[in-house]
């Protein structure tokens, strides 16, 4: 019995190696997919650093700039196999460039004189391998529900891509209205895929949309009343023709997932209770209070983490901590605050709607 139990345990453990296998297989395959691209791609076969220059800017930041002489082999197009001699410039900081090693693949551009230059680094093998490993891992955890999740992601991606095309064509004239519709579509599509065509889906999507809309409206009212004091929308991330618009659009899209997750947790639990409407409402409020804290903390970390890169640059350039927090991280704090409004408002909204609909559904069955 012990030996049999050990074999079963070993087999169960071995199945968790499939994400690693998927990563390796797709990564290796990605090294040989150059033929699928129309843009020229070359593999670096030899490198040599031919020049190094020290550099110091007006903030006393020190860096070193290097120039590499590369030998590369063209992997696609009609000139496949041709040996090329290229140049690559990179810095120690690596802010907008990277050192190339033997085996690296690069995208090339060609000028009128048929001279090749590096236009970017090909990283699709790593990206596709991570996607493959993630999908396999989700499959092991979610089993048959994986296909529903993937279908939901695909549908939401199509909606988002279409919205981007419309937004670019309209030159931001319809941006807020457009992305508000996108948020509604995200909530409805995700709920229908996860829950199905049931009254529960109506409750979850309605509560999510209402909570998010009320939170954004409340945030807008507060910021408008205070004339956006302390919020520096003119910083680099929002140098556009309509910084306030994009600021609120990012809040809507960013907080929607957390609000939807909370609404679905509360509604599903309420629909499974056999009690009356009042008891269900109280149970929903209790569940909401338990999940509210972690959700707000997660959203806070997500919004603040998005400001870390710029904050480090500001601090390295001798800006005061208070200035950096106000100018860079202040936007993250504001976004987290409005998202917290949505999470809090979702609790009574979902509890009330779910309790009423569940009670109405039960009454119909009894009749």
C-alpha positions in Angstrom: 0.0 0.0 0.0 2.8 2.4 0.9 4.5 1.8 -2.5 1.2 2.4 -4.4 0.5 5.5 -2.4 4.0 6.8 -3.2 3.5 6.2 -6.9 0.2 8.1 -6.9 1.8 11.0 -4.9 4.7 11.1 -7.3 2.4 11.2 -10.4 0.5 14.0 -8.8 3.6 16.0 -8.2 5.0 15.3 -11.7 2.0 16.9 -13.4 3.0 20.3 -12.0 6.1 20.1 -14.2 4.0 20.6 -17.3 4.1 24.4 -17.0 7.9 24.1 -17.1 7.8 21.7 -20.1 5.4 24.1 -21.9 7.8 27.0 -21.2 10.8 25.2 -22.6 9.1 23.8 -25.7 7.5 27.2 -26.7 10.7 29.1 -25.9 12.8 26.8 -28.1 10.2 27.0 -30.8 10.3 30.8 -30.6 13.9 30.7 -31.6 13.0 29.4 -35.0 9.9 31.4 -35.9 11.7 34.2 -37.9 10.1 32.9 -41.1 6.7 34.0 -39.8 7.7 37.6 -39.8 7.9 39.9 -42.9 10.3 42.3 -41.1 14.0 41.3 -41.4 15.3 39.4 -38.4 19.0 38.5 -37.7 20.7 36.4 -35.1 23.9 37.8 -33.5 26.8 35.5 -34.0 29.7 37.6 -32.7 30.1 40.7 -30.6 32.9 43.1 -29.8 32.9 46.3 -27.8 34.8 48.9 -29.8 34.1 52.1 -27.8 33.3 53.2 -24.3 32.6 56.8 -23.2 31.9 58.1 -19.7 28.9 60.5 -19.4 27.7 62.8 -16.7 24.5 64.9 -16.9 23.5 68.1 -15.1 22.2 66.2 -12.1 25.6 64.5 -11.6 24.2 61.1 -12.8 27.1 59.0 -14.0 26.8 56.5 -16.9 28.9 54.8 -19.5 28.0 54.5 -23.1 29.2 51.5 -25.1 29.3 50.8 -28.8 29.3 47.2 -30.0 30.4 45.8 -33.4 28.2 42.9 -34.2 28.3 40.1 -36.7 24.8 38.7 -37.4 23.1 36.2 -39.8 19.9 37.2 -41.5 17.2 34.6 -40.7 14.3 35.5 -43.1 13.4 37.4 -46.2 14.9 36.5 -49.6 18.4 37.3 -48.3 18.2 34.7 -45.6 21.6 33.4 -44.6 23.4 36.7 -45.5 26.1 37.8 -43.0 25.7 41.4 -41.7 27.9 43.8 -39.8 25.9 46.0 -37.4 26.4 48.5 -34.6 24.6 48.6 -31.2 24.9 51.4 -28.7 23.9 50.7 -25.1 24.5 52.2 -21.6 25.2 50.7 -18.2 21.9 52.1 -16.9 20.0 50.3 -19.7 17.1 52.7 -19.5 16.3 52.6 -23.2 18.8 50.2 -24.6 20.4 46.8 -23.9 23.6 45.0 -24.4 23.4 42.3 -27.1 24.9 38.8 -26.6 25.7 36.0 -29.0 22.4 34.2 -29.9 20.2 37.3 -29.4 17.8 38.0 -32.3 17.1 41.6 -33.5 14.6 43.2 -35.8 16.2 45.2 -38.6 15.2 48.2 -40.7 16.6 48.9 -44.2 17.2 52.3 -45.7 17.2 53.3 -49.4 20.9 52.3 -49.7 20.0 48.8 -48.6 21.9 49.3 -45.3 20.6 47.4 -42.3 20.2 49.0 -38.8 18.8 47.5 -35.6 15.3 48.7 -34.8 14.5 46.5 -31.8 15.2 43.2 -29.9 13.1 40.2 -30.7 11.7 38.9 -27.4 8.6 37.0 -28.5 10.1 33.6 -27.4 10.2 34.6 -23.8 6.7 36.3 -23.9 5.1 33.3 -25.7 6.8 30.8 -23.3 5.4 32.7 -20.3 1.9 32.7 -21.8 2.1 29.0 -22.5 3.3 28.2 -19.0 0.6 30.4 -17.5 -2.2 28.7 -19.6 -1.0 25.2 -18.7 -0.8 26.2 -15.0 -4.3 27.6 -15.1 -5.5 24.4 -16.8 -4.1 22.3 -14.0 -5.8 24.4 -11.4 -9.1 25.4 -13.2 -9.5 22.2 -15.3 -12.6 22.5 -17.5 -13.2 26.1 -16.4 -10.0 27.2 -18.2 -11.8 27.5 -21.6 -14.5 29.7 -20.2 -11.8 32.0 -18.7 -9.8 32.1 -22.0 -12.9 32.8 -24.0 -13.8 35.7 -21.6 -10.2 37.1 -21.9 -10.4 36.9 -25.7 -13.8 38.6 -25.9 -12.6 41.4 -23.6 -9.4 41.8 -25.6 -11.4 42.2 -28.9 -13.6 44.8 -27.3 -10.6 46.7 -26.0 -8.7 46.6 -29.3 -11.8 47.9 -31.2 -12.2 50.7 -28.6 -8.6 51.7 -29.1 -9.1 52.0 -32.9 -12.2 54.1 -32.4 -10.5 56.3 -29.8 -7.5 56.9 -32.0 -9.7 57.8 -35.0 -11.8 60.2 -32.9 -8.7 62.0 -31.4 -9.9 61.6 -27.8 -13.2 63.3 -28.5 -15.2 60.2 -27.4 -12.6 58.8 -25.0 -14.4 59.0 -21.7 -17.8 57.9 -23.2 -16.1 55.2 -25.2 -14.1 53.6 -22.3 -17.1 53.9 -20.0 -18.9 51.7 -22.5 -15.8 49.4 -22.6 -16.0 49.1 -18.8 -19.7 48.1 -19.0 -18.9 45.6 -21.7 -16.0 44.1 -19.7 -18.3 43.7 -16.7 -21.2 42.1 -18.7 -19.0 39.9 -20.8 -16.9 38.6 -17.9 -20.0 38.0 -15.8 -21.9 36.1 -18.5 -18.9 33.8 -19.2 -18.3 33.1 -15.6 -21.9 32.9 -14.2 -23.9 32.2 -17.3 -27.3 33.7 -18.4 -28.8 33.7 -14.9 -30.4 36.3 -12.6 -27.1 36.1 -10.7 -25.3 37.6 -13.7 -27.6 40.5 -13.8 -27.0 41.3 -10.1 -23.2 41.0 -10.4 -22.9 43.1 -13.5 -25.4 45.8 -12.3 -23.8 46.1 -8.9 -20.3 46.3 -10.5 -21.3 49.0 -12.9 -23.2 51.1 -10.3 -20.5 50.9 -7.7 -17.7 51.9 -10.2 -19.8 54.7 -11.6 -20.7 56.1 -8.2 -17.1 55.9 -7.0 -15.8 57.8 -10.1 -18.6 60.4 -9.7 -17.7 60.9 -6.0 -14.0 61.2 -6.8 -14.7 63.7 -9.6 -16.9 65.8 -7.3 -14.2 65.8 -4.6 -11.4 66.7 -7.0 -13.5 69.4 -8.7 -14.5 71.0 -5.4 -10.8 71.1 -4.3 -9.7 72.2 -7.8 -7.4 69.2 -8.0 -5.2 70.6 -5.3 -2.2 68.3 -4.7 -2.8 66.4 -7.9 -0.2 67.1 -10.6 -1.9 65.7 -13.8 0.7 67.7 -15.8 3.4 65.1 -15.0 5.0 63.0 -17.7 2.4 60.2 -17.6 -0.5 62.6 -18.5 1.1 65.1 -20.9 -1.9 65.0 -23.3 -4.7 67.2 -24.5 -7.0 65.8 -21.8 -5.1 64.7 -18.7 -8.2 64.6 -16.4 -10.0 62.4 -18.9 -7.3 59.7 -19.1 -6.8 59.9 -15.3 -10.4 58.9 -14.7 -10.5 56.3 -17.5 -7.5 54.6 -15.9 -9.3 54.5 -12.6 -12.4 53.0 -14.2 -10.6 50.2 -16.0 -8.1 49.6 -13.1 -10.7 49.2 -10.3 -13.3 47.3 -12.3 -11.7 43.9 -11.8 -11.6 44.2 -8.0 -15.1 45.5 -7.7 -16.4 42.7 -10.0 -14.6 40.1 -7.9 -16.1 41.4 -4.7 -19.6 41.7 -6.2 -19.5 38.1 -7.5 -18.3 36.7 -4.2 -21.1 38.4 -2.3 -23.8 37.6 -4.8 -22.9 34.0 -5.2 -22.9 33.5 -1.4 -26.3 35.2 -1.0 -28.0 33.2 -3.7 -27.0 30.0 -1.9 -28.5 31.0 1.4 -32.0 29.7 2.3 -32.8 32.7 4.6 -35.1 35.7 4.1 -34.1 38.9 2.3 -33.0 40.7 5.5 -30.8 37.8 6.7 -29.3 37.5 3.2 -28.5 41.2 3.2 -26.8 41.0 6.6 -24.8 38.0 5.4 -23.7 39.9 2.3 -22.6 42.9 4.4 -20.6 40.5 6.6 -18.9 38.9 3.6 -18.2 42.3 2.1 -16.5 43.6 5.3 -14.2 40.5 5.3 -13.0 40.9 1.7 -13.0 44.7 1.6 -9.7 45.2 3.3 -7.6 42.8 1.2 -9.1 44.1 -2.0 -8.3 47.8 -1.1 -4.8 46.8 -0.1 -4.2 45.0 -3.4 -5.5 47.9 -5.5 -3.4 50.3 -3.5 -0.2 48.3 -4.1 -1.0 48.0 -7.8 -1.5 51.7 -8.3 1.5 52.7 -6.2 3.7 50.1 -7.9 3.0 51.8 -11.2 4.7 54.9 -10.0 7.9 53.3 -8.6 10.0 53.6 -11.7 9.4 57.3 -12.1 9.7 57.9 -8.3 13.2 56.3 -8.4 14.3 58.6 -11.2 13.0 61.6 -9.3 14.9 60.6 -6.1 18.1 59.8 -8.0 17.9 63.3 -9.5 18.0 64.9 -6.0 14.4 65.7 -5.6 13.0 65.7 -2.1 11.0 62.7 -0.9 8.0 65.0 -0.2 8.2 66.4 -3.7 8.5 63.0 -5.3 5.5 61.7 -3.3 3.4 64.7 -4.2 4.2 64.9 -7.9 4.7 61.2 -8.8 3.0 59.0 -6.3 0.2 61.3 -5.5 -1.7 60.2 -8.6 -1.4 56.5 -7.4 -2.8 57.5 -4.0 -5.7 59.3 -5.6 -6.5 56.4 -7.9 -6.4 53.9 -5.0 -8.7 56.2 -3.0 -11.4 56.3 -5.7 -11.1 52.6 -6.2 -11.6 52.1 -2.5 -14.8 54.1 -2.8 -16.0 51.6 -5.4 -15.1 48.6 -3.2 -16.9 50.0 -0.2 -20.0 51.1 -2.2 -20.2 47.6 -3.9 -21.0 45.9 -0.5 -24.4 47.4 0.2 -25.3 47.6 -3.5 -24.6 43.9 -4.1 -26.0 42.8 -0.8 -29.3 44.6 -1.4 -29.7 43.6 -5.1 -28.7 40.0 -4.5 -31.0 39.7 -1.4 -34.0 41.1 -3.3 -33.5 39.1 -6.5 -32.8 35.9 -4.6 -35.9 36.4 -2.4 -38.0 37.2 -5.5 -36.7 34.0 -7.3 -37.5 31.9 -4.2 -41.0 33.3 -4.0 -41.6 32.5 -7.6 -40.5 28.9 -7.1 -42.8 28.6 -4.0 -45.8 30.0 -6.0 
